[in-house]
Amino acid sequence: MTTDPESAPEPLRTAGPPRDRQTVPNVVGVHLHLEHEGRILLGLRHPDSPFAPLHHHFLAGHCEQESAVACLIREAREEAGLEIAAKDVELAHVVHVVDRAGTQPRLQLVFRARRWQGEPRLLEPDKCLGWDWWPPDALPEPMVPYARAAIAGIGAGRLYTELGWS
């Protein structure tokens, strides 16, 4: 059987960027949305931090060849001495953010821990100046914008927010 090339169907096209663009992987960050007596735990980042110096932010980290929940549990122990069991963790919000055109996109997973052991302690003073509990309607300034967006999303019952995408 022969096929006339002029009558052949067009190839399927998929949604997404044009094929001549370079693939840019997303960085995956995990964040702890911890609430106690109606207040949210936030840390003040160190002034020498390469990201958001002197801004308030969640306890957070990047996945390092581990699951997101395992990363969250590790970061909570390393940064603040908190012990969290995987069974007590639930996904609360996702923020897909790009800081500005041409920068690497980031997928920020915000988890809530229903239970934990310990009181937040300052264990990495080179990264964080201190931990404090803040009411969601009186969050500190300055604050990492996507953390503020996640708290607003959680308060409104939304699971997903995009920031910086045009």
GROMACS elastic network, one bead per residue, 0.5 to 0.9 nm:
[ bonds ]
;  ai    aj funct       b0    kb
    3     6     6  0.85568   500
    3     7     6  0.75342   500
    3     8     6  0.69963   500
    4     7     6  0.54653   500
    4     8     6  0.65032   500
    5     8     6  0.52292   500
    5     9     6  0.87625   500
    6     9     6  0.85343   500
    7    10     6  0.89337   500
    8    11     6  0.88577   500
    9    12     6  0.87152   500
   10    13     6  0.86241   500
   15    18     6  0.87012   500
   16    19     6  0.85229   500
   17    20     6  0.81861   500
   17    21     6  0.67205   500
   17    23     6  0.89177   500
   18    21     6  0.59115   500
   19    22     6  0.78785   500
   21    24     6  0.88792   500
   24   104     6  0.67909   500
   24   105     6  0.78325   500
   25   104     6  0.73028   500
   25   105     6  0.74418   500
   25   106     6  0.86670   500
   26   104     6  0.63733   500
   26   105     6  0.50169   500
   26   106     6  0.50667   500
   26   107     6  0.63544   500
   27    62     6  0.76284   500
   27    63     6  0.84833   500
   27   104     6  0.72667   500
   27   105     6  0.65022   500
   27   107     6  0.61096   500
   27   108     6  0.82224   500
   28    61     6  0.87591   500
   28    62     6  0.60046   500
   28    63     6  0.62513   500
   28    68     6  0.83075   500
   28   106     6  0.59184   500
   28   108     6  0.59786   500
   28   109     6  0.73718   500
   29    60     6  0.70392   500
   29    61     6  0.56706   500
   29    63     6  0.63312   500
   29    68     6  0.80538   500
   29   106     6  0.71718   500
   29   107     6  0.62610   500
   29   109     6  0.60223   500
   29   110     6  0.83834   500
   30    59     6  0.84913   500
   30    60     6  0.55227   500
   30    61     6  0.55448   500
   30    62     6  0.61310   500
   30    63     6  0.71819   500
   30    68     6  0.64172   500
   30    69     6  0.80322   500
   30    71     6  0.71373   500
   30    72     6  0.60357   500
   30    75     6  0.88348   500
   30   107     6  0.86158   500
   30   108     6  0.58913   500
   30   110     6  0.58840   500
   30   111     6  0.72929   500
   31    57     6  0.89212   500
   31    58     6  0.58233   500
   31    59     6  0.57231   500
   31    61     6  0.67639   500
   31    62     6  0.89467   500
   31    72     6  0.68081   500
   31    75     6  0.89194   500
   31   108     6  0.72256   500
   31   109     6  0.61312   500
   31   111     6  0.60496   500
   31   112     6  0.85306   500
   31   147     6  0.87001   500
   32    41     6  0.83291   500
   32    58     6  0.59193   500
   32    59     6  0.54354   500
   32    60     6  0.63537   500
   32    72     6  0.69588   500
   32    76     6  0.77634   500
   32   109     6  0.87571   500
   32   110     6  0.59231   500
   32   111     6  0.52389   500
   32   112     6  0.59819   500
   32   113     6  0.73536   500
   33    40     6  0.67579   500
   33    41     6  0.70137   500
   33    42     6  0.85475   500
   33    58     6  0.66941   500
   33    59     6  0.78903   500
   33    92     6  0.78375   500
   33   110     6  0.63718   500
   33   111     6  0.57954   500
   33   113     6  0.71547   500
   33   151     6  0.80650   500
   34    39     6  0.81380   500
   34    40     6  0.55905   500
   34    41     6  0.55589   500
   34    42     6  0.85590   500
   34    58     6  0.85505   500
   34    59     6  0.88747   500
   34   111     6  0.83233   500
   34   112     6  0.58953   500
   34   113     6  0.61456   500
   34   114     6  0.80693   500
   35    38     6  0.59931   500
   35    39     6  0.52659   500
   35    41     6  0.64511   500
   35   112     6  0.80828   500
   35   113     6  0.82461   500
   35   114     6  0.85057   500
   35   133     6  0.80608   500
   36    39     6  0.52700   500
   36    40     6  0.65759   500
   36    41     6  0.78927   500
   36   133     6  0.77084   500
   37    40     6  0.85984   500
   38   133     6  0.89326   500
   38   134     6  0.83509   500
   38   135     6  0.64206   500
   38   136     6  0.77768   500
   39   133     6  0.52942   500
   39   136     6  0.64785   500
   40    58     6  0.87708   500
   40   132     6  0.80402   500
   40   133     6  0.50904   500
   40   134     6  0.50586   500
   40   135     6  0.62307   500
   40   136     6  0.67071   500
   40   139     6  0.88185   500
   40   151     6  0.89044   500
   41    57     6  0.86392   500
   41    58     6  0.68494   500
   41    59     6  0.78388   500
   41   120     6  0.85625   500
   41   131     6  0.67157   500
   41   132     6  0.56707   500
   41   134     6  0.64266   500
   42    56     6  0.60232   500
   42    57     6  0.52731   500
   42    59     6  0.66908   500
   42   130     6  0.84604   500
   42   131     6  0.57320   500
   42   132     6  0.56716   500
   42   133     6  0.63097   500
   42   134     6  0.71637   500
   42   140     6  0.89760   500
   43    55     6  0.81935   500
   43    56     6  0.53614   500
   43    57     6  0.53873   500
   43    58     6  0.61943   500
   43    59     6  0.66335   500
   43   128     6  0.62789   500
   43   129     6  0.71006   500
   43   130     6  0.55250   500
   43   132     6  0.63828   500
   43   133     6  0.87822   500
   44    47     6  0.89631   500
   44    53     6  0.82341   500
   44    54     6  0.58896   500
   44    55     6  0.56538   500
   44    57     6  0.64706   500
   44    58     6  0.89003   500
   44   127     6  0.87287   500
   44   128     6  0.56034   500
   44   129     6  0.54292   500
   44   130     6  0.57337   500
   44   131     6  0.67302   500
   44   132     6  0.84016   500
   44   143     6  0.86681   500
   45    48     6  0.83886   500
   45    49     6  0.66638   500
   45    51     6  0.84440   500
   45    52     6  0.69830   500
   45    53     6  0.54453   500
   45    55     6  0.55307   500
   45    56     6  0.61195   500
   45    57     6  0.70594   500
   45   126     6  0.88445   500
   45   127     6  0.59544   500
   45   129     6  0.60006   500
   45   130     6  0.79183   500
   46    49     6  0.52991   500
   46    52     6  0.85837   500
   46    53     6  0.56192   500
   46    54     6  0.57147   500
   46    55     6  0.82122   500
   46   125     6  0.75272   500
   46   126     6  0.63553   500
   46   129     6  0.55401   500
   46   130     6  0.88837   500
   47    50     6  0.85835   500
   47    52     6  0.83402   500
   47    54     6  0.51264   500
   47    55     6  0.85908   500
   47   127     6  0.83776   500
   47   128     6  0.85865   500
   47   129     6  0.85324   500
   48    51     6  0.86494   500
   48    53     6  0.61829   500
   48    54     6  0.84027   500
   48   126     6  0.79690   500
   48   127     6  0.78446   500
   49    52     6  0.66196   500
   49    54     6  0.80064   500
   49   126     6  0.81244   500
   49   127     6  0.63178   500
   49   128     6  0.84806   500
   50    53     6  0.67298   500
   51    55     6  0.89410   500
   52    55     6  0.54784   500
   52    56     6  0.82842   500
   52    57     6  0.86550   500
   52   143     6  0.83601   500
   52   144     6  0.67150   500
   53    56     6  0.86487   500
   54   128     6  0.87412   500
   54   129     6  0.85307   500
   54   142     6  0.74745   500
   54   143     6  0.84545   500
   55   140     6  0.87215   500
   55   141     6  0.71712   500
   55   142     6  0.50812   500
   55   144     6  0.59640   500
   56   139     6  0.89075   500
   56   140     6  0.68819   500
   56   141     6  0.71159   500
   56   142     6  0.63135   500
   56   144     6  0.61709   500
   56   147     6  0.86181   500
   57    60     6  0.79163   500
   57   143     6  0.62120   500
   57   144     6  0.57543   500
   57   145     6  0.89558   500
   57   147     6  0.62925   500
   57   148     6  0.84455   500
   58   110     6  0.88726   500
   58   144     6  0.87181   500
   58   147     6  0.67891   500
   59    72     6  0.87146   500
   59    75     6  0.74615   500
   59    76     6  0.68939   500
   59    79     6  0.72806   500
   59    80     6  0.80489   500
   59   131     6  0.89288   500
   60    72     6  0.73003   500
   60    75     6  0.66240   500
   60    76     6  0.79047   500
   60    79     6  0.85282   500
   60   110     6  0.88845   500
   61    71     6  0.73093   500
   61    72     6  0.73210   500
   61    75     6  0.62756   500
   62    68     6  0.84675   500
   62    71     6  0.72613   500
   62    72     6  0.87644   500
   62    75     6  0.88443   500
   63    66     6  0.59505   500
   63    67     6  0.69197   500
   63    68     6  0.61233   500
   63    70     6  0.84993   500
   63    71     6  0.56231   500
   63    72     6  0.83908   500
   64    67     6  0.82115   500
   64    68     6  0.89502   500
   64    71     6  0.72964   500
   65    71     6  0.88842   500
   66    69     6  0.82216   500
   66    70     6  0.61722   500
   66    71     6  0.62180   500
   67    70     6  0.51404   500
   67    71     6  0.61396   500
   67    72     6  0.86631   500
   68    71     6  0.50294   500
   68    72     6  0.62220   500
   68    73     6  0.87299   500
   68   109     6  0.79878   500
   69    72     6  0.50029   500
   69    73     6  0.62281   500
   69    74     6  0.85741   500
   69    86     6  0.65327   500
   69    89     6  0.74188   500
   69    90     6  0.88199   500
   69   111     6  0.81919   500
   70    73     6  0.51681   500
   70    74     6  0.61469   500
   70    75     6  0.86030   500
   70    86     6  0.74368   500
   71    74     6  0.50728   500
   71    75     6  0.60286   500
   71    76     6  0.85155   500
   72    75     6  0.51734   500
   72    76     6  0.60799   500
   72    77     6  0.86285   500
   72    84     6  0.86061   500
   72   111     6  0.79839   500
   73    76     6  0.52645   500
   73    77     6  0.63660   500
   73    78     6  0.87126   500
   73    82     6  0.82276   500
   73    83     6  0.70798   500
   73    84     6  0.57823   500
   73    85     6  0.72578   500
   73    86     6  0.73713   500
   74    77     6  0.52725   500
   74    78     6  0.61049   500
   74    79     6  0.84904   500
   74    83     6  0.87056   500
   74    84     6  0.88670   500
   75    78     6  0.50043   500
   75    79     6  0.56890   500
   75    80     6  0.78967   500
   75    81     6  0.88871   500
   75    82     6  0.88260   500
   76    79     6  0.54755   500
   76    80     6  0.55691   500
   76    81     6  0.63036   500
   76    82     6  0.52621   500
   76    83     6  0.68880   500
   76    84     6  0.74939   500
   76   120     6  0.88037   500
   77    80     6  0.57215   500
   77    83     6  0.58489   500
   77    84     6  0.80178   500
   77   123     6  0.89429   500
   78    81     6  0.60218   500
   78    82     6  0.80466   500
   78   123     6  0.67919   500
   78   124     6  0.76424   500
   79    82     6  0.80974   500
   79   120     6  0.84917   500
   79   121     6  0.77304   500
   79   122     6  0.67956   500
   79   123     6  0.52981   500
   79   124     6  0.56939   500
   79   125     6  0.89446   500
   79   127     6  0.87503   500
   79   128     6  0.84390   500
   80   118     6  0.87604   500
   80   119     6  0.78162   500
   80   122     6  0.56204   500
   80   123     6  0.56592   500
   80   124     6  0.78438   500
   80   131     6  0.82909   500
   81   117     6  0.87185   500
   81   118     6  0.67125   500
   81   119     6  0.73189   500
   81   120     6  0.61991   500
   81   121     6  0.59802   500
   81   122     6  0.79956   500
   81   123     6  0.70618   500
   82   116     6  0.66461   500
   82   117     6  0.58100   500
   82   118     6  0.51334   500
   82   119     6  0.65926   500
   82   120     6  0.62969   500
   82   121     6  0.81113   500
   83   116     6  0.56063   500
   83   117     6  0.50307   500
   83   118     6  0.65599   500
   84    87     6  0.85456   500
   84    88     6  0.69601   500
   84    89     6  0.77483   500
   84   113     6  0.71634   500
   84   114     6  0.89817   500
   84   115     6  0.69230   500
   84   117     6  0.66156   500
   85    88     6  0.54566   500
   85    89     6  0.70868   500
   85   113     6  0.84436   500
   85   115     6  0.79352   500
   85   116     6  0.72347   500
   86    89     6  0.54216   500
   86    90     6  0.85757   500
   86   113     6  0.86839   500
   87    90     6  0.81525   500
   87   113     6  0.89621   500
   88   112     6  0.82563   500
   88   113     6  0.55033   500
   88   114     6  0.53032   500
   88   115     6  0.58370   500
   88   116     6  0.78030   500
   89   111     6  0.64437   500
   89   112     6  0.57072   500
   89   114     6  0.63844   500
   89   115     6  0.80761   500
   90   110     6  0.87809   500
   90   111     6  0.55234   500
   90   112     6  0.53864   500
   90   113     6  0.65140   500
   90   114     6  0.78546   500
   91    94     6  0.80050   500
   91   109     6  0.72534   500
   91   110     6  0.61838   500
   91   112     6  0.62487   500
   91   113     6  0.89178   500
   91   159     6  0.84993   500
   92   109     6  0.79723   500
   92   110     6  0.56255   500
   92   111     6  0.50599   500
   92   112     6  0.57484   500
   92   150     6  0.86259   500
   92   153     6  0.89764   500
   92   154     6  0.65143   500
   92   157     6  0.88738   500
   92   158     6  0.86231   500
   92   159     6  0.64601   500
   93   108     6  0.83248   500
   93   109     6  0.63121   500
   93   110     6  0.50477   500
   93   111     6  0.69121   500
   93   112     6  0.88144   500
   93   150     6  0.62193   500
   93   151     6  0.83969   500
   93   153     6  0.70516   500
   93   154     6  0.63261   500
   93   157     6  0.89226   500
   93   158     6  0.71477   500
   93   160     6  0.57026   500
   93   161     6  0.78652   500
   94   107     6  0.70604   500
   94   108     6  0.56236   500
   94   110     6  0.59168   500
   94   111     6  0.87860   500
   94   150     6  0.72537   500
   94   153     6  0.90000   500
   94   159     6  0.60978   500
   94   161     6  0.63483   500
   94   162     6  0.84760   500
   95   106     6  0.81084   500
   95   107     6  0.60301   500
   95   108     6  0.50165   500
   95   109     6  0.66772   500
   95   110     6  0.79220   500
   95   146     6  0.67692   500
   95   147     6  0.85301   500
   95   149     6  0.78547   500
   95   150     6  0.66415   500
   95   159     6  0.85448   500
   95   160     6  0.58347   500
   95   162     6  0.56362   500
   95   163     6  0.72183   500
   96   105     6  0.73052   500
   96   106     6  0.58896   500
   96   108     6  0.61543   500
   96   109     6  0.86925   500
   96   146     6  0.87390   500
   96   160     6  0.78244   500
   96   161     6  0.63808   500
   96   163     6  0.63530   500
   96   164     6  0.85688   500
   96   165     6  0.86175   500
   97   105     6  0.58177   500
   97   106     6  0.52995   500
   97   107     6  0.64404   500
   97   108     6  0.75578   500
   97   146     6  0.74262   500
   97   161     6  0.82995   500
   97   162     6  0.57843   500
   97   164     6  0.58081   500
   97   165     6  0.70849   500
   98   101     6  0.71696   500
   98   102     6  0.84098   500
   98   103     6  0.64982   500
   98   104     6  0.66006   500
   98   106     6  0.62448   500
   98   107     6  0.88868   500
   98   162     6  0.85255   500
   98   163     6  0.64743   500
   98   164     6  0.50308   500
   98   165     6  0.62985   500
   99   102     6  0.87211   500
   99   103     6  0.65340   500
   99   104     6  0.80275   500
   99   105     6  0.74703   500
   99   106     6  0.86377   500
   99   163     6  0.78053   500
   99   164     6  0.58255   500
   99   165     6  0.85514   500
  100   103     6  0.58082   500
  100   104     6  0.86819   500
  100   105     6  0.89437   500
  100   164     6  0.64117   500
  100   165     6  0.82192   500
  101   104     6  0.86433   500
  101   164     6  0.81189   500
  101   165     6  0.81790   500
  101   166     6  0.87969   500
  102   105     6  0.86708   500
  108   146     6  0.83550   500
  110   147     6  0.87563   500
  110   150     6  0.74292   500
  113   116     6  0.68013   500
  116   119     6  0.89294   500
  118   121     6  0.85587   500
  120   123     6  0.89302   500
  120   131     6  0.67016   500
  120   132     6  0.84350   500
  121   130     6  0.79008   500
  121   131     6  0.72499   500
  122   125     6  0.62027   500
  122   128     6  0.73075   500
  122   129     6  0.74367   500
  122   130     6  0.58959   500
  122   131     6  0.69818   500
  123   126     6  0.88785   500
  123   128     6  0.84482   500
  124   127     6  0.55523   500
  124   128     6  0.61753   500
  124   129     6  0.83429   500
  125   128     6  0.51292   500
  125   129     6  0.57350   500
  125   130     6  0.77073   500
  126   129     6  0.76343   500
  128   131     6  0.78867   500
  134   137     6  0.83819   500
  134   138     6  0.67927   500
  134   139     6  0.59140   500
  134   140     6  0.74535   500
  135   138     6  0.53266   500
  135   139     6  0.62585   500
  136   139     6  0.57071   500
  136   151     6  0.72705   500
  136   152     6  0.81579   500
  136   155     6  0.82708   500
  139   142     6  0.89079   500
  139   143     6  0.79376   500
  139   148     6  0.80628   500
  140   143     6  0.63979   500
  141   144     6  0.88393   500
  142   145     6  0.86810   500
  143   146     6  0.86141   500
  143   147     6  0.72708   500
  143   148     6  0.67545   500
  144   147     6  0.54018   500
  144   148     6  0.64844   500
  144   149     6  0.88618   500
  145   148     6  0.51465   500
  145   149     6  0.62023   500
  145   150     6  0.86619   500
  145   163     6  0.88432   500
  146   150     6  0.60444   500
  146   151     6  0.86028   500
  146   161     6  0.86814   500
  146   162     6  0.88752   500
  146   163     6  0.72499   500
  147   150     6  0.50517   500
  147   151     6  0.62842   500
  147   152     6  0.86576   500
  148   151     6  0.52103   500
  148   152     6  0.62815   500
  148   153     6  0.86113   500
  149   152     6  0.51060   500
  149   153     6  0.60524   500
  149   154     6  0.85910   500
  149   161     6  0.72993   500
  149   163     6  0.84901   500
  150   154     6  0.60474   500
  150   155     6  0.84657   500
  150   158     6  0.88697   500
  150   159     6  0.86211   500
  150   160     6  0.81485   500
  150   161     6  0.72528   500
  151   154     6  0.51385   500
  151   155     6  0.61266   500
  151   156     6  0.86258   500
  152   155     6  0.50647   500
  152   156     6  0.62018   500
  152   157     6  0.86363   500
  152   158     6  0.85243   500
  153   156     6  0.50848   500
  153   157     6  0.60938   500
  153   159     6  0.66825   500
  153   160     6  0.72193   500
  153   161     6  0.71204   500
  154   157     6  0.50362   500
  154   158     6  0.57812   500
  154   159     6  0.68640   500
  154   160     6  0.89525   500
  155   158     6  0.76882   500
  156   159     6  0.89797   500
  158   161     6  0.78158   500
  162   165     6  0.67966   500
  163   166     6  0.87148   500
